[in-house]
Amino acid sequence: MKETIKIALLAVIAGTLIFMAARGTGTAPVGEVTTTTSVAEAVKPNTLTSPTADAKAFDPMAQQAQAAIDNRPKTTVNFANYEHDFGNINQDSENKYVFSFTNTGKEPLLIENAQGSCGCTVPNYPKEPIAPGATGQIEVVYKPGKQENQQNKTVTVTANTEPKQTTLRIKANVQKVG
């Protein structure tokens, strides 16, 4: 099934390249080809890894949206702590910790996403802009379920900062109950 999708995507890419080469890049008169790259050079076999990821790479709307996000004014953020150790906790428990931060830049802080490294680590982050100098919080709930022993989890915060992602860490020694 994946090979069929790869072949279909390669066919679409090849067709698009042929069409673009036949009509030019948009700056040359119609019929004048401005590229010397052949379809065989442009489309190499076995270069596709994920149909979803590669489909996004050729989606002009997705590219424009990403460009708009990346072109936003950048700011800086400082977390009071980048790591928290819950110490010894029990299986099937609910453990909360709040990471406090300050927007230390000159532009509003826009948090796009906060993603836990697994389903057991769930962050809740502010959706509204954080003004320069203002503070905010990201609450992280860690539910270890049946995990045991030392656990290390992360929360990746994506925002209009440089670098774009900040990693927060939580640790716990999960003790078996019963």
C-alpha positions in Angstrom: 0.0 0.0 0.0 2.8 2.5 0.9 4.6 1.7 -2.3 1.4 2.5 -4.3 1.1 5.8 -2.6 4.8 6.6 -3.2 4.4 5.8 -6.9 1.3 7.9 -7.1 3.0 10.8 -5.5 6.0 10.5 -7.8 3.6 10.5 -10.8 2.0 13.7 -9.5 5.3 15.3 -9.0 6.6 14.2 -12.4 3.4 15.5 -14.0 3.7 18.8 -12.2 7.4 19.2 -13.2 6.6 18.5 -16.8 3.8 21.0 -16.8 5.9 23.6 -15.2 8.8 23.0 -17.6 6.4 23.1 -20.6 4.9 26.5 -19.6 8.1 28.0 -18.0 8.5 29.4 -14.5 6.1 32.3 -15.0 8.7 34.9 -15.8 9.5 33.6 -19.3 7.2 33.7 -22.3 4.8 30.8 -22.6 6.6 27.9 -24.3 10.1 29.0 -23.4 11.6 26.5 -21.0 13.8 28.1 -18.4 15.1 25.0 -16.5 17.6 22.3 -17.6 16.7 19.8 -14.8 15.1 16.7 -16.2 12.2 15.0 -14.6 14.5 12.0 -13.9 16.9 14.3 -12.0 14.2 16.1 -10.1 12.3 13.0 -9.1 14.6 10.4 -7.5 13.2 7.0 -6.5 13.1 6.0 -2.8 13.2 9.6 -1.5 9.7 9.6 -0.1 9.4 8.6 3.6 5.9 9.5 4.6 3.0 10.1 2.3 1.5 12.6 4.7 4.7 14.5 5.3 5.5 14.6 1.6 2.0 15.6 0.6 2.4 18.6 2.9 5.7 19.5 1.3 3.9 20.0 -2.0 0.8 21.8 -0.6 1.2 25.5 -1.4 -1.4 26.5 1.2 0.6 24.5 3.9 3.8 26.2 2.8 2.2 29.7 2.9 0.8 29.0 6.4 4.2 27.8 7.6 5.9 30.8 6.1 3.4 33.1 7.8 4.1 31.5 11.2 7.8 31.6 10.7 7.7 35.3 9.6 6.1 36.5 12.9 8.1 38.8 15.1 10.3 36.7 17.4 10.4 37.1 21.2 12.2 35.4 24.1 10.8 33.4 27.0 12.3 32.4 30.3 10.9 29.5 32.4 11.5 29.6 36.2 12.3 25.9 35.9 12.9 23.8 32.8 12.7 20.5 34.8 10.6 19.0 37.6 11.2 15.9 39.6 8.1 14.4 41.1 10.2 12.0 43.2 8.5 8.8 44.3 4.9 8.5 43.0 2.5 5.6 42.7 1.2 3.9 39.6 -2.2 5.1 38.4 -1.8 8.5 40.2 -2.4 11.9 38.8 0.5 14.3 39.2 0.4 18.0 38.4 3.1 20.6 38.0 3.0 24.1 36.8 5.8 25.5 34.7 5.8 29.3 35.1 7.4 31.5 32.5 7.9 35.2 31.6 7.9 36.8 28.1 11.3 38.4 28.3 11.2 39.8 24.7 9.7 42.9 23.1 6.9 41.1 21.1 3.8 39.2 22.3 4.5 35.5 23.0 2.3 33.2 20.8 2.4 29.6 21.9 1.4 27.5 18.9 1.5 24.1 20.7 2.7 22.2 23.7 3.1 18.4 23.2 3.9 15.7 25.7 6.3 13.0 24.7 3.6 10.4 25.3 -0.1 10.2 26.1 0.7 10.0 29.9 2.0 13.6 29.8 -0.6 16.2 29.0 0.2 19.9 29.0 -2.3 22.8 29.1 -1.0 26.0 27.8 -2.3 29.6 27.3 -3.9 30.1 23.9 -3.9 33.9 24.0 -0.9 36.1 23.4 1.4 36.8 26.4 2.4 40.5 26.4 6.1 41.5 26.8 7.0 41.3 30.5 3.9 39.3 31.4 3.9 35.9 32.9 2.1 32.7 32.1 1.8 29.1 33.1 1.9 25.7 31.4 0.3 23.0 33.6 1.5 19.5 33.0 -0.4 16.4 34.2 1.5 13.2 34.4 -0.4 10.0 34.8 2.0 7.1 34.8 -0.6 4.3 34.5 1.2 1.0 34.9 4.7 2.4 34.2 7.3 1.4 36.7 10.7 2.7 38.0 12.5 5.9 36.8 10.6 7.8 34.1 11.7 10.8 32.1 9.1 12.7 30.0 9.3 15.9 27.9 6.9 18.6 26.9 7.9 20.4 23.7 6.6 24.0 23.6 6.5 25.6 20.1 6.2 29.4 19.9 7.4 32.5 18.1 10.7 32.3 19.9 14.3 31.6 18.7 14.8 28.7 18.9 11.2 27.8 17.9 10.9 25.0 20.4 11.7 24.8 24.1 11.8 21.5 25.9 10.5 21.1 29.5 11.3 17.9 31.4 9.6 15.9 34.1 11.0 12.9 36.0 9.5 10.5 38.5 10.2 7.2 40.2 7.0 5.3 39.7 6.4 2.7 42.4 4.3 -0.4 41.8 1.1 -0.5 43.8 -0.2 -3.7 45.4 
